[in-house]
C-alpha cells in the first residue's frame, strides 16, 4: 500500500491527511481503492480529523461534475476557444471602458499558486486592483486590525500556545463546530494543565456549553467589554509599563478612553449584558494569570465594528506585553484552508503581493519584478463594492473562481440580478450545479481537491503541500493554468509557467526582493526561492518566515517576541475605536423583530456544494432551521416546528416560499434568531439567509456585517407537508417548501403545500396507490407510485411535520408492491425517526437512550440507587457507541442527549440529578 500526504480542503486549521491506495501505482487510481486518515506527523492536527475531513473522499462523488468548458447555451467548447473568447472579451471591455471595468473574485479554496497568478494577471497586466476574495467575508477585519497594530498582516502565535496558556478565551467562535480539531486540543489541554476556558458568545453554543465561564454578552458588546478590560488592567496595576514605553505608541490616548468604562463597572456590566460579578470574574482571570490566549472568529469579524473590536482585544495583550510570548496574545481563527495564502500574494483588493501596499516604492518594486511599466496604482473594489459596481453597470466583465457569491454575499438577490445583467461572466468551478455557475457565460472546469497540486497556508502560518492523487478527468485544469492561457492570448509575457512549482518559485523570489527592499516586513519565503521540482514535491509543513532553506520544517515559531514590530517606527500601535460602545440599532419595533445571527452547522461547509451531497453529513440537520428562544415564538404567532420566512425589519416584502423550520432553543437570547448560512437554491426552494441581510460593512476592513441585523419572521402556513422518496417533480404546482436531502442511495425531498388540493394532486395518477392512517395520533396520507410493477415514488404527507427514518424509507423504492410490502412500509412509518447525534459514528438519540438506560440499570443493580454516577455512565456509553470519541465536535450534544435520558430514568426513582460540572473530553 502506498500513501500520499496532502492537506484538508476545509477550514483554516490546515490539517494534514494521508491518502493510501491498494493499487500498485497512482495512475488512474480507482477511488474505491483509497482510504483517508489524519496525518499523524502533521503539526496542525497530529492525526486528528473532524467529521467533514474524515469524509473528504466522499466529497469526490459529485452528482454533476464539470469536465469541459461550457457556454451559457450548454454547448461544450475546447479550452483554446474558451481562453481566446475570455481574452477577447476582457480586452474589448478594457479598451472601451477602462481597466476598472473588469474584475476577478477569488476564493480561500484556491491554492497559493492560483492566487498568485490571478493577482499578477489583474494588478500587473490588466492594471486593475479589482481583485478580491471571499476571504473578505470572513477574515478582513482581523487582517485590518493586525495591520493597524503590528504594521503587517501577521498572526504572532502558534497552535502550541494552547498547551502553554493558563486561560484560553474564545470570542465569537463556536470552535467545537467550526474548528473541531483545535477545540479537541483545547479540551485536552484543560484536562492536562487545568487550563481555564472562557467563551464569549451571546448564544449558548456547543462550545459555550463546555466552558468554565460563558459570557453571554449582548450582541455587539465585545468592543466595550475589552476596552473596559484595558481600563481594569490599568486600575489593578497589571499593565507592563516598561514594555509599553519601549515597544508601543498611543497607549495614553487609548487608556483614557478605556478608563471611562472601567470606572463604572456596574454601568459597564449592564451595557454588555452581564452581571457585575461575572464581569469582575472575567477581568480577574487576566489579572491573576500570566498567560492568557484570546482567539476570535466570525462572531467578531462579521460586524461593522469588527476591526475596532479586534484592536480592542490586541490593545489588552499589548498592555500586558503578551504579543509573541508562549501561551499569550491574540490569535485569529481562520475560516478557509488558504485564506492566509491568498493574503500573502495580495488576494485582497486592498493590498499588493507579499504584504505590500500601494505606496510608490512598493508599486515600483512590483512593476520591476514583473517587468511591466506599471501596476495598479490604487486599491480596488472590495467584495460588496465590487458587486455593487456590477449592479450599477460599472463592471462589465467578471471572472469568479471557486466561490459562490450568489449565496455567500449579503443582499444575495441583488448579487444574482447583477450577474444576470452583467455583459460577460466567467465562472471556474468543479460543478455546474452551484447557484453562481448558473449565471456563467463561460463555465470553466477547475481541478478540485484530490486533482490539483500546490500549497496552502493555515492559521498559524504553516505552509503545507496539497497534493493531487487522482488523474484529472476530462479537461479540468488548474486555475493558474487557465489564467495563464488567457494572459498569453492577450499578448502578455511572464505567464509561461509549466508547473505549480514554477509559480511558487517566482512567488518566493518576489518575497525575497520585498524583504530586501523593506527589511522590517515579516513575511519572507526567501529560503524557498530555489526549490527544485523534487524539493517542492517533497516539501514538508513549514512555518514562515523562512529566511533560509535550513528553516524548512520549522514549527512553533512566534513573531514579535523581541518587541520589534513591522511598523515604520518598529513599535506596535494602540488603536482608538471609531465608536466607543456597542453597535447602533435601527428604530424598529423589537417586540415583532429579532436580531438575525447567521452561523454555521457542525457538519456542513460554506454553501454545501462540496458537503451537501454527502448523506452522513446531511443527516444531522436535513432541513434549514431557524432557532429562537421559546418565549419569543408567541410574538410571531409561531410554534416549534412551524415553517417561516423572513423579511427585513424595514421592508414588509417577503417571499411566498418557506425559508426554514422553527426550532425552540433555550440557549438563544430572547431577542435573537440563529440560522446557518449554508442553504441555497441548489438545495432549498427558499434559498438562503443572506438574501435578507443588507450589505452594511465595517468601514475599515470592508467586511460585511452579517451578524445581528433586525428582521421580522412570518409564518408560512402549510396545509400539507411531508417527504417524497424516489421520483420528484420540483416544479409541481403549489410547492412552497422543498428541500433536497442526499441519502446513501438516492435523494428524498421534504415538501410542503399551502392548500390540500395541490398536496394531494402532487404526482397523483390514476394508478397511484393511496391510503390514510393514524400513526401516534397523527393523520398520515401515503401515496405509492409504480412503474412496471415496482415502486417509483412514495409520498407521505400530513397537516404537521412528518418524522420518518428517511434511509430505511428510501430502501422501499424499486420494490414490488404486495401485501408484505404494505405491512413492512406501515411498520417503518410507525417506527418514526430518531435524530442523528454523532455524524462520525452515525449514532442516534435512540441508541444513546438505550445505552444510557442500560448503564443506569446496571449501576442500580450493582451499586444501588444512592450511588449513581452520570459521568461514569456517560463514559461507558461513549466507549460503547464511539459517539463524541472521534472528532469531538458533537461532545456537548452527546452529553446533553445522555443527560436528558438519565434525568428521565432518575424521575422514575424520585431522585434529582444535578447538572454535571466536569466535561468528558473526546
C-alpha positions in Angstrom: 0.0 0.0 0.0 1.4 3.4 -1.0 0.5 6.7 0.7 0.4 10.4 -0.3 0.4 13.2 2.2 -1.9 16.2 1.5 -3.9 18.7 3.4 -7.6 19.1 4.2 -9.9 21.2 1.9 -11.9 22.8 4.7 -11.2 25.2 7.5 -8.0 27.1 8.3 -6.7 24.6 10.9 -4.9 23.2 7.9 -5.0 19.5 8.9 -2.7 17.0 7.2 -4.3 14.0 5.6 -2.8 10.7 4.5 -4.4 9.1 1.4 -3.5 5.4 0.8 -4.2 3.2 -2.2 -4.2 -0.6 -2.5 -3.2 -0.2 -6.2 0.4 -0.6 -7.3 0.7 3.0 -8.6 -1.3 6.2 -8.7 -2.0 6.3 -12.4 -5.8 6.4 -13.0 -6.3 5.3 -9.4 -9.8 4.0 -8.5 -11.4 6.0 -5.7 -12.8 2.7 -4.2 -9.2 1.6 -3.6 -8.4 4.7 -1.4 -8.6 5.2 2.3 -8.0 8.5 4.1 -6.8 9.2 7.7 -5.3 12.1 9.5 -1.6 12.6 9.1 -0.1 11.8 12.5 3.1 13.7 11.7 1.4 17.0 10.6 1.9 19.7 13.2 -1.6 21.1 12.8 -3.6 18.0 13.7 -1.3 15.1 14.8 -3.6 12.6 13.1 -7.0 14.0 14.2 -9.7 15.0 11.8 -13.3 16.3 12.1 -16.3 14.6 10.6 -16.0 16.6 7.3 -12.3 15.8 7.0 -12.9 12.1 7.6 -15.3 12.2 4.6 -13.2 14.0 2.1 -13.1 11.0 -0.2 -17.0 11.0 -0.1 -16.9 14.6 -1.5 -15.3 13.4 -4.7 -18.5 11.7 -6.0 -20.2 14.9 -7.0 -23.7 14.4 -8.5 -22.8 16.5 -11.5 -19.1 17.2 -12.3 -17.9 19.8 -14.8 -15.3 18.3 -17.1 -15.3 20.6 -20.2 -15.6 24.4 -20.9 -19.3 25.1 -21.5 -21.1 28.2 -22.9 -24.3 29.6 -21.3 -26.2 27.8 -24.1 -24.9 24.5 -22.7 -22.6 23.9 -25.7 -19.2 22.4 -24.7 -16.2 24.0 -26.3 -12.4 23.4 -26.2 -10.0 25.3 -23.9 -8.4 27.0 -26.8 -11.7 28.5 -27.9 -12.7 29.3 -24.3 -9.4 31.1 -23.4 -9.5 33.0 -26.7 -13.1 34.2 -26.1 -12.3 35.3 -22.5 -9.1 37.2 -23.7 -11.1 38.9 -26.4 -14.0 39.9 -24.2 -11.7 41.3 -21.4 -9.5 43.2 -23.9 -12.6 44.7 -25.6 -14.1 45.7 -22.3 -10.9 47.4 -21.1 -10.4 49.1 -24.4 -13.9 50.5 -24.3 -14.5 51.2 -20.6 -11.1 51.2 -18.9 -9.2 48.8 -16.7 -11.5 49.1 -13.8 -14.5 47.8 -15.8 -13.2 44.3 -15.2 -12.8 42.3 -12.0 -11.8 39.0 -10.5 -13.4 37.4 -7.5 -11.4 34.7 -5.9 -11.7 32.2 -3.1 -9.8 30.9 0.0 -10.3 27.5 -1.6 -7.7 28.4 -4.3 -4.1 27.3 -3.9 -1.4 29.9 -3.3 -0.2 29.4 -6.9 -3.6 30.1 -8.3 -4.0 33.2 -6.2 -0.5 34.5 -7.3 -1.1 34.2 -11.0 -4.6 35.8 -10.7 -3.1 38.8 -8.9 -0.2 39.1 -11.3 -2.6 39.0 -14.2 -5.0 41.6 -12.9 -2.8 44.0 -10.9 0.3 43.8 -13.0 -1.1 43.4 -16.6 -4.7 44.4 -16.6 -3.8 47.4 -14.3 -6.7 47.0 -12.0 -6.8 46.1 -8.3 -10.5 44.9 -8.7 -9.3 41.5 -7.4 -11.0 40.5 -4.2 -11.7 37.2 -2.5 -14.4 35.6 -0.3 -11.8 35.9 2.5 -13.1 39.4 2.7 -16.3 37.9 4.1 -14.5 36.1 7.0 -11.0 37.4 7.7 -10.5 41.0 6.6 -11.4 42.6 10.0 -8.7 40.5 11.6 -6.3 41.5 8.8 -7.0 45.2 9.1 -6.6 45.1 12.9 -3.2 43.4 12.7 -2.1 45.8 10.0 -3.0 48.7 12.2 -1.5 47.3 15.4 1.5 45.3 14.2 2.2 47.0 10.8 1.5 43.8 8.9 -1.0 41.0 8.5 0.9 38.6 10.8 -0.6 36.2 13.3 2.0 36.3 16.1 1.4 33.0 17.8 1.0 29.3 17.0 -1.1 26.3 18.0 1.5 25.3 20.6 0.3 28.3 22.7 -2.8 26.2 23.5 -0.7 24.0 25.8 1.1 27.0 27.4 -1.9 29.1 28.2 -3.4 29.2 31.7 -6.5 30.8 30.3 -8.0 30.5 26.8 -10.6 33.0 25.8 -12.7 32.1 22.7 -14.7 35.1 21.5 -17.3 35.0 18.6 -16.1 31.4 17.9 -18.2 28.2 18.1 -14.9 26.3 17.8 -16.4 22.9 18.7 -18.2 23.1 15.4 -16.1 25.3 13.2 -12.6 24.1 14.2 -13.2 20.8 16.0 -9.6 19.6 15.9 -8.3 22.7 17.6 -11.2 22.5 20.1 -10.3 19.0 21.0 -6.8 20.1 21.6 -8.1 22.9 23.9 -10.1 20.4 25.9 -7.2 18.0 26.2 -5.0 20.9 27.4 -7.6 21.8 30.0 -7.6 18.2 31.3 -3.8 18.0 31.4 -2.9 21.5 32.5 -6.1 22.8 34.3 -6.4 25.5 31.7 -9.4 27.8 32.2 -11.7 28.0 29.1 -13.8 31.2 28.7 -16.3 31.5 25.8 -17.8 34.9 24.9 -20.9 34.5 22.8 -24.5 35.7 23.1 -25.6 32.1 22.2 -25.1 29.1 24.4 -23.3 27.2 21.6 -21.8 23.7 21.7 -18.5 25.5 22.6 -20.1 27.6 25.3 -21.7 24.6 27.0 -18.2 23.2 27.6 -16.7 26.4 29.0 -15.6 27.0 32.6 -17.1 30.5 32.1 -19.6 31.5 29.5 -20.1 35.3 29.0 -23.5 35.6 27.2 -22.9 39.2 26.3 -25.3 41.4 24.4 -24.7 41.4 20.6 -22.0 43.9 19.7 -20.9 44.5 23.3 -17.5 42.9 22.8 -15.9 46.2 21.9 -16.9 47.8 25.2 -16.1 44.6 27.1 -12.4 44.7 26.0 -12.0 48.4 26.3 -13.3 48.1 29.9 -10.8 45.3 30.4 -7.9 47.5 29.4 -9.0 50.1 31.9 -9.4 47.4 34.6 -5.9 46.1 34.0 -4.5 49.6 34.4 -6.7 50.2 37.5 -5.3 47.0 39.0 -1.7 47.8 38.1 -1.5 44.8 35.8 -0.1 46.5 32.7 3.5 46.2 31.7 4.7 49.9 31.6 8.2 49.0 30.6 7.0 47.1 27.6 4.5 49.8 26.7 7.1 52.5 26.8 9.8 50.6 24.9 7.7 48.8 22.3 4.4 50.7 21.6 2.9 54.0 20.7 -0.5 55.5 21.6 -1.2 53.9 25.0 -2.2 57.0 26.9 -4.9 58.1 24.5 -6.4 54.6 24.4 -6.2 54.2 28.2 -8.0 57.5 28.7 -10.9 56.2 26.7 -10.8 52.8 28.4 -11.0 54.3 31.9 -14.2 56.0 31.1 -15.7 52.4 31.0 -13.7 50.7 33.8 -14.5 53.4 36.4 -18.2 52.3 36.4 -18.2 48.5 36.4 -21.9 48.4 37.3 -22.8 50.5 34.4 -20.4 48.6 32.1 -21.8 45.3 33.1 -25.3 46.5 32.3 -24.1 47.8 29.0 -22.6 44.5 27.9 -25.4 42.4 29.3 -23.6 40.7 32.2 -23.8 40.9 36.0 -21.1 42.9 37.7 -20.0 39.6 39.4 -19.5 37.8 36.1 -17.7 40.8 34.6 -15.3 41.1 37.5 -14.7 37.3 37.4 -13.7 37.5 33.7 -11.5 40.6 34.3 -9.8 38.9 37.3 -8.7 36.0 35.1 -6.4 38.4 33.2 -5.2 39.9 36.5 -4.5 36.6 38.2 -2.9 34.7 35.4 0.4 35.3 33.5 -0.5 33.6 30.2 -3.9 34.3 28.6 -4.6 33.5 24.9 -7.6 35.2 23.2 -8.8 33.7 19.9 -11.6 35.2 17.7 -13.5 34.2 14.7 -16.6 35.3 12.7 -18.6 36.5 15.6 -16.1 39.3 15.9 -15.1 39.7 12.3 -18.5 39.8 10.7 -19.6 43.0 12.3 -19.5 46.7 11.3 -17.2 47.2 14.4 -15.1 44.0 13.8 -11.8 45.8 13.2 -12.2 48.1 16.2 -13.2 45.1 18.4 -10.2 43.1 17.3 -7.9 46.0 18.0 -9.5 46.4 21.5 -8.5 42.7 22.1 -5.0 43.3 20.8 -4.7 46.5 22.9 -5.2 44.4 26.1 -2.5 42.0 25.1 -0.1 44.7 24.1 -0.6 46.4 27.5 0.3 43.1 29.2 3.4 42.6 27.0 1.9 39.4 25.7 2.4 39.6 22.0 4.7 36.8 20.7 5.1 35.2 24.1 4.3 31.5 24.7 0.7 30.9 25.7 -0.2 34.6 25.2 -1.7 37.1 23.0 -4.2 37.4 20.2 -4.9 34.6 17.7 -7.1 34.8 14.6 -9.0 31.6 13.8 -9.1 31.4 10.0 -12.2 30.2 8.2 -10.8 28.7 5.0 -7.8 26.4 4.1 -5.9 29.1 2.2 -7.3 32.4 3.3 -3.8 33.3 4.6 -2.1 32.1 1.5 -4.3 34.3 -0.6 -3.5 37.3 1.6 0.2 36.6 1.2 0.0 37.0 -2.6 -2.2 40.1 -2.5 -5.6 38.4 -2.9 -7.5 41.3 -1.3 -8.2 44.3 -3.4 -6.7 46.5 -0.7 -3.2 45.1 -0.9 -0.4 44.0 -3.3 1.7 40.8 -3.1 3.9 39.9 -0.2 2.1 42.2 2.3 2.8 45.3 0.2 0.6 48.3 0.0 0.1 50.8 -2.9 2.9 53.3 -2.0 5.1 54.4 -4.9 8.2 52.4 -3.8 6.2 49.2 -3.3 4.5 49.6 -6.7 7.8 50.3 -8.4 9.3 47.2 -6.9 6.5 45.0 -8.1 6.5 46.5 -11.6 10.2 45.9 -11.9 9.9 42.3 -10.7 7.0 41.5 -13.1 8.8 43.5 -15.8 5.8 45.8 -16.6 5.7 49.5 -16.9 3.4 49.9 -14.0 0.9 48.1 -11.8 -2.5 49.0 -10.4 -1.9 52.4 -8.7 -4.7 52.3 -6.1 -6.8 50.0 -4.0 -9.6 48.2 -5.9 -13.1 47.4 -5.0 -13.7 45.1 -2.1 -16.3 42.4 -2.4 -19.5 44.3 -1.6 -18.5 47.3 -3.5 -17.4 45.1 -6.4 -20.8 43.6 -6.8 -22.5 46.9 -6.2 -20.4 48.2 -9.2 -21.5 45.2 -11.1 -25.1 46.0 -10.4 -24.6 49.6 -11.4 -23.1 48.6 -14.7 -19.6 50.0 -13.9 -18.0 46.5 -14.1 -18.8 44.9 -17.4 -16.8 41.6 -17.1 -16.0 39.4 -14.1 -14.2 36.1 -13.6 -15.3 34.2 -10.4 -13.2 31.3 -9.2 -14.0 28.7 -6.7 -16.7 30.6 -4.8 -20.5 31.1 -4.7 -21.2 34.8 -4.2 -24.9 34.4 -5.2 -25.3 32.6 -1.9 -22.5 33.9 0.3 -22.7 37.6 -0.1 -25.2 39.8 1.7 -28.2 41.1 -0.3 -27.7 38.0 -2.4 -30.8 38.6 -4.6 -29.1 41.9 -5.8 -25.9 39.9 -6.5 -27.9 37.4 -8.6 -29.5 40.2 -10.6 -26.2 41.9 -11.1 -24.6 38.7 -12.5 -27.7 38.2 -14.7 -27.3 41.7 -16.1 -23.5 41.7 -16.5 -22.4 41.5 -20.1 -19.8 38.9 -19.5 -19.4 36.4 -16.6 -16.8 33.7 -16.4 -17.0 31.1 -13.6 -14.4 28.5 -12.7 -16.0 25.6 -10.9 -15.9 21.8 -10.3 -19.7 21.5 -10.7 -22.3 23.3 -12.8 -24.8 23.0 -10.0 -23.8 25.9 -7.8 -26.2 29.0 -7.8 -23.4 31.2 -9.2 -22.5 28.8 -12.0 -26.0 29.2 -13.5 -25.1 32.8 -14.5 -21.8 32.0 -16.4 -21.4 32.9 -20.0 -18.4 30.6 -19.9 -18.2 27.9 -17.3 -14.6 26.6 -16.9 -13.8 23.1 -15.4 -11.4 23.6 -12.5 -9.5 20.9 -10.8 -10.7 20.2 -7.3 -9.2 18.8 -4.2 -7.6 15.4 -5.0 -6.7 16.6 -8.5 -4.8 19.9 -8.1 -1.3 20.5 -6.7 0.1 23.4 -4.8 0.4 25.0 -1.4 -1.8 26.4 1.3 -1.1 28.4 4.5 -3.0 27.7 7.7 -4.0 29.9 10.7 -0.5 29.6 12.3 1.4 30.5 9.1 2.3 26.9 8.3 2.7 26.2 4.5 1.6 22.7 3.6 1.5 20.9 0.3 -1.8 20.0 -1.2 -1.0 17.1 -3.5 -3.1 15.6 -6.2 -3.6 11.9 -6.2 -6.3 11.4 -8.8 -5.7 11.9 -12.5 -7.8 14.9 -13.6 -10.8 13.8 -15.6 -11.9 15.3 -18.9 -10.4 18.8 -19.5 -10.3 20.1 -15.9 -7.4 22.3 -15.3 -5.5 24.1 -12.5 -6.7 27.7 -12.1 -3.2 29.1 -12.5 -3.0 27.4 -15.9 -6.4 28.8 -17.0 -5.4 32.3 -16.1 -2.0 31.9 -17.8 -3.7 30.8 -21.0 -5.9 33.8 -21.1 -3.0 36.1 -20.3 -0.9 34.7 -23.1 -3.9 35.1 -25.5 -3.9 38.8 -24.5 -0.3 39.0 -25.5 1.2 39.2 -22.0 4.7 37.9 -21.3 5.6 36.3 -17.9 2.9 33.6 -17.8 4.9 30.7 -19.3 4.6 28.6 -16.2 5.0 24.9 -16.7 4.0 23.7 -13.2 2.8 24.9 -9.9 6.4 24.6 -8.6 7.5 27.2 -11.2 4.7 29.6 -10.0 5.8 29.0 -6.3 9.4 29.7 -7.1 8.6 33.1 -8.6 6.4 34.0 -5.7 9.1 33.0 -3.2 11.6 35.1 -5.3 9.3 38.1 -5.1 9.1 37.7 -1.3 12.9 37.8 -1.2 13.0 41.0 -3.2 10.4 42.6 -1.0 12.3 41.6 2.2 15.5 43.0 0.8 13.8 46.3 0.0 11.7 46.5 3.1 13.6 44.6 5.8 11.1 45.5 8.5 8.4 43.3 6.8 8.0 39.9 8.4 6.7 37.8 5.5 9.6 36.0 3.9 9.9 32.9 1.7 13.5 33.6 0.7 14.6 30.1 1.7 12.2 28.5 -0.8 13.3 30.5 -3.8 15.5 27.8 -5.3 13.4 24.7 -4.7 13.8 22.1 -7.4 10.8 20.3 -8.6 11.6 17.3 -6.4 12.2 19.5 -3.3 8.8 21.2 -4.0 7.1 17.9 -4.3 8.7 16.7 -1.1 8.2 20.0 0.9 7.1 19.3 4.5 4.9 21.6 6.5 6.9 24.7 7.3 6.0 27.9 9.2 7.0 31.2 7.8 9.1 33.4 7.8 11.5 31.2 6.0 14.8 33.1 5.5 16.9 30.1 4.6 16.4 26.6 3.2 17.7 25.4 6.6 14.4 26.6 8.1 12.3 24.1 6.1 10.3 22.1 8.6 10.4 24.7 11.4 7.4 24.9 13.7 6.3 26.6 16.9 7.6 29.9 15.7 6.3 33.1 17.4 6.6 36.6 15.9 7.3 39.9 17.6 8.6 38.1 20.7 11.5 40.6 20.8 9.2 43.5 20.9 10.0 44.7 17.4 7.1 45.2 15.0 6.6 45.7 11.3 5.8 49.4 11.6 8.0 52.3 10.3 8.9 53.1 14.0 9.3 49.4 14.9 6.7 49.9 17.6 3.2 48.4 17.9 0.3 50.8 17.8 -2.6 51.1 20.3 -5.7 51.9 18.3 -8.6 54.0 19.4 -12.1 52.8 18.3 -14.2 54.9 15.9 -17.2 54.3 18.2 -16.9 53.9 22.0 -19.6 51.4 22.7 -21.9 48.9 21.0 -23.4 49.0 17.5 -26.3 51.3 16.8 -29.6 49.7 16.3 -32.3 50.8 13.9 -35.6 52.2 15.2 -37.7 49.1 14.9 -40.4 47.5 17.0 -38.4 45.0 19.0 -41.4 43.0 20.1 -42.1 42.0 16.5 -38.5 41.7 15.3 -35.4 39.8 16.1 -31.6 40.2 15.6 -30.8 37.6 12.9 -27.4 35.9 13.6 -26.1 33.8 10.8 -23.8 31.0 11.7 -22.5 27.5 10.6 -23.8 24.0 11.1 -21.5 21.4 12.6 -21.4 19.0 9.6 -21.6 21.4 6.6 -19.2 23.7 4.8 -19.9 27.1 3.1 -22.7 26.8 0.5 -22.7 22.9 0.6 -21.5 22.4 -3.0 -18.9 20.1 -1.5 -20.6 18.6 1.5 -24.3 18.8 0.7 -24.4 15.6 -1.3 -22.7 13.5 1.5 -25.5 11.6 3.2 -23.8 11.2 6.6 -23.2 14.9 6.8 -26.7 15.8 5.8 -28.4 13.5 8.3 -28.0 15.7 11.5 -29.7 18.8 10.1 -31.6 17.7 6.9 -33.6 20.9 6.6 -32.9 24.6 7.1 -33.8 25.5 10.7 -34.0 28.8 12.5 -33.5 28.7 16.3 -35.4 31.1 18.6 -35.9 31.3 22.4 -39.3 29.6 23.3 -40.6 32.8 24.8 -40.2 34.7 21.6 -42.4 32.4 19.5 -45.7 34.0 20.5 -44.5 37.4 19.3 -44.6 36.0 15.7 -47.6 33.7 16.2 -45.4 30.6 15.5 -44.7 27.4 17.3 -41.8 24.9 17.4 -41.7 23.0 14.2 -43.5 25.7 12.1 -42.2 26.9 8.8 -41.4 30.6 8.4 -40.0 33.1 6.0 -38.1 36.3 6.7 -38.3 39.9 5.7 -36.2 42.8 6.8 -37.5 45.0 9.7 -37.9 47.9 7.3 -39.2 46.0 4.3 -42.5 44.2 4.5 -42.0 42.2 1.3 -41.5 38.5 1.9 -41.1 35.5 -0.4 -44.0 33.1 -0.6 -41.6 30.2 -0.1 -40.7 28.9 3.4 -37.1 29.5 4.3 -36.6 27.5 7.5 -38.3 25.4 10.2 -38.5 26.8 13.7 -36.6 25.2 16.5 -37.2 26.4 20.0 -33.9 26.6 21.9 -33.3 28.0 25.4 -29.7 28.7 24.5 -30.7 31.5 22.1 -31.1 35.0 23.6 -34.6 36.3 23.8 -34.3 38.9 21.0 -32.2 36.8 18.6 -32.7 34.2 15.9 -29.9 31.9 14.7 -29.7 30.3 11.2 -26.9 28.7 9.3 -25.6 30.4 6.2 -25.2 27.2 4.1 -28.5 26.9 2.4 -29.0 27.9 -1.3 -31.4 27.4 -4.2 -29.4 24.3 -5.1 -30.8 22.6 -2.1 -33.8 24.6 -0.9 -36.7 26.4 -2.7 -36.5 29.1 0.0 -32.8 29.8 -0.9 -30.5 31.1 1.8 -30.5 33.5 4.7 -28.2 36.1 3.1 -30.9 37.3 0.8 -32.5 39.1 3.8 -29.3 40.8 5.1 -28.3 44.2 3.8 -24.8 45.0 2.7 -23.5 47.2 5.6 -19.8 46.8 6.1 -17.0 47.6 8.5 -15.6 51.0 7.4 -12.0 49.9 7.9 -11.9 46.3 6.6 -14.9 46.5 4.2 -16.1 43.2 5.7 -19.8 42.7 5.6 -21.7 43.0 8.9 -23.6 39.7 8.7 -24.2 39.5 12.5 -27.3 40.7 14.1 -29.4 42.7 11.7 -33.1 43.2 12.7 -35.6 41.1 10.7 -39.2 40.0 11.0 -40.3 36.4 10.9 -43.6 35.5 9.2 -45.3 32.0 9.4 -45.9 30.2 6.1 -49.0 28.1 6.9 -48.9 24.6 5.4 -52.0 22.7 4.5 -49.9 19.6 3.9 -46.2 18.8 4.4 -44.0 15.7 4.4 -41.5 13.8 2.4 -41.3 12.2 -1.0 -38.9 9.4 -1.9 -37.9 8.4 -5.4 -39.3 10.4 -8.3 -40.0 14.0 -7.6 -41.3 16.9 -9.7 -39.6 20.1 -8.4 -41.9 22.3 -10.5 -45.1 20.9 -9.1 -48.0 23.3 -8.6 -48.3 24.8 -5.1 -44.9 23.8 -3.7 -43.8 26.3 -1.2 -41.4 24.2 0.9 -38.9 22.0 -0.9 -35.6 20.8 0.5 -33.4 18.1 -1.2 -31.7 15.7 1.2 -29.0 13.3 -0.1 -29.3 9.8 1.1 -26.9 6.8 0.9 -28.7 5.6 -2.2 -30.7 8.4 -3.6 -32.3 11.7 -2.7 -35.5 12.5 -0.8 -37.4 15.8 -0.8 -39.0 17.5 2.2 -42.1 19.2 0.7 -45.0 21.4 1.7 -48.1 22.9 0.1 -50.3 25.8 1.2 -53.5 24.0 0.1 -54.7 20.5 0.4 -55.7 20.1 -3.3 -52.1 20.8 -4.6 -50.7 18.4 -2.0 -53.0 15.5 -2.8 -52.7 16.1 -6.5 -48.9 16.2 -6.4 -47.7 13.2 -8.5 -51.0 11.5 -8.2 -52.1 9.3 -11.1 -54.9 7.0 -11.8 -52.7 4.1 -10.9 -51.3 5.6 -7.6 -52.0 3.5 -4.5 -53.2 5.9 -1.8 -54.4 5.4 1.8 -54.5 7.3 5.1 -53.6 6.0 8.6 -53.4 7.3 12.2 -49.8 7.0 13.5 -49.2 8.0 17.1 -52.1 10.5 16.9 -51.1 12.0 13.6 -53.1 11.5 10.4 -50.7 10.5 7.6 -51.6 10.3 3.9 -49.5 7.8 1.9 -49.2 7.5 -1.8 -47.2 5.0 -3.8 -46.5 5.3 -7.5 -45.5 2.4 -9.6 -43.6 1.8 -12.8 -43.7 -1.7 -14.3 -44.9 -3.1 -11.0 -42.1 -1.6 -9.0 -42.4 1.4 -6.6 -41.1 4.6 -8.2 -42.2 7.1 -5.6 -43.5 7.2 -2.0 -45.2 10.3 -0.7 -46.1 10.7 3.0 -48.0 13.9 3.9 -49.7 15.3 7.0 -51.0 18.6 8.3 -48.0 18.8 10.6 -44.4 17.8 10.4 -43.8 14.2 9.4 -41.0 12.4 11.2 -39.6 9.4 9.3 -36.4 7.5 9.2 -35.5 8.5 5.7 -32.8 5.9 4.9 -35.0 2.8 5.5 -38.0 4.5 3.8 -35.9 5.2 0.7 -35.0 1.5 0.6 -38.6 0.7 -0.4 -38.1 2.4 -3.8 -37.7 -0.2 -6.5 -39.5 -3.0 -4.6 -42.7 -4.7 -5.9 -45.9 -3.8 -4.2 -47.6 -6.7 -2.4 -49.1 -7.4 1.0 -45.6 -7.9 2.5 -44.5 -4.6 1.1 -47.6 -2.8 2.6 -47.0 -4.4 6.0 -43.3 -3.5 6.1 -43.9 0.0 4.9 -46.5 0.5 7.7 -44.1 -0.8 10.3 -41.4 1.5 9.1 -43.7 4.6 9.2 -44.9 3.6 12.7 -41.3 3.4 13.8 -40.8 7.2 13.3 -37.4 8.7 13.4 -34.6 9.3 15.9 -32.4 12.3 15.4 -28.7 11.8 14.4 -26.4 13.0 17.2 -22.9 11.9 16.0 -22.0 12.2 12.3 -18.7 10.3 12.7 -20.4 7.1 14.0 -24.0 7.5 12.9 -25.2 7.2 16.5 -28.8 8.4 17.1 -30.7 9.8 20.0 -32.4 6.4 20.4 -29.2 4.5 20.6 -27.8 6.8 23.3 -31.1 6.4 25.2 -30.8 2.7 25.0 -27.2 2.6 26.2 -27.6 5.2 28.9 -30.6 3.4 30.3 -28.7 0.1 30.3 -25.8 1.8 32.2 -28.4 3.2 34.6 -29.9 -0.2 35.3 -26.5 -1.8 35.7 -25.4 0.8 38.3 -28.7 0.5 40.2 -28.3 -3.3 40.3 -24.6 -3.3 41.2 -24.3 -0.1 43.4 -27.8 0.8 44.5 -29.8 3.9 43.6 -28.0 6.2 46.1 -24.6 5.7 44.3 -25.5 6.6 40.8 -22.7 8.3 38.7 -23.7 10.0 35.5 -20.1 10.7 34.3 -19.3 7.0 34.7 -22.4 6.1 32.6 -21.6 8.7 30.0 -18.0 7.5 29.7 -19.3 3.9 29.3 -21.9 5.0 26.7 -19.3 6.9 24.6 -16.9 4.0 24.9 -19.5 1.5 23.7 -21.0 3.6 20.9 -18.0 5.7 19.9 -20.0 8.9 19.8 -18.0 12.0 20.7 -14.8 10.0 20.7 -13.6 10.7 17.2 -13.5 14.4 16.1 -15.2 15.5 19.3 -17.4 18.2 17.7 -20.6 16.6 18.9 -19.3 16.3 22.5 -21.8 18.7 24.0 -24.7 17.3 22.0 -23.9 13.7 23.2 -23.7 14.8 26.8 -27.0 16.8 26.6 -28.8 13.9 25.0 -27.4 11.4 27.6 -28.2 13.7 30.4 -31.8 14.1 29.3 -32.4 10.4 29.2 -30.5 9.9 32.5 -32.8 12.5 34.1 -35.8 10.7 32.7 -34.6 7.4 34.3 -34.0 9.2 37.6 -37.5 10.5 37.6 -38.8 7.0 37.9 -36.9 6.5 41.2 -37.6 10.0 42.5 -34.1 11.3 42.5 -32.9 14.7 41.2 -29.8 14.7 39.1 -27.7 17.9 39.4 -26.0 19.4 36.3 -22.6 17.9 35.7 -19.6 20.1 36.4 -17.0 18.0 34.6 -16.8 17.7 30.8 -15.8 14.5 29.2 -13.0 15.0 26.7 -13.2 13.2 23.3 
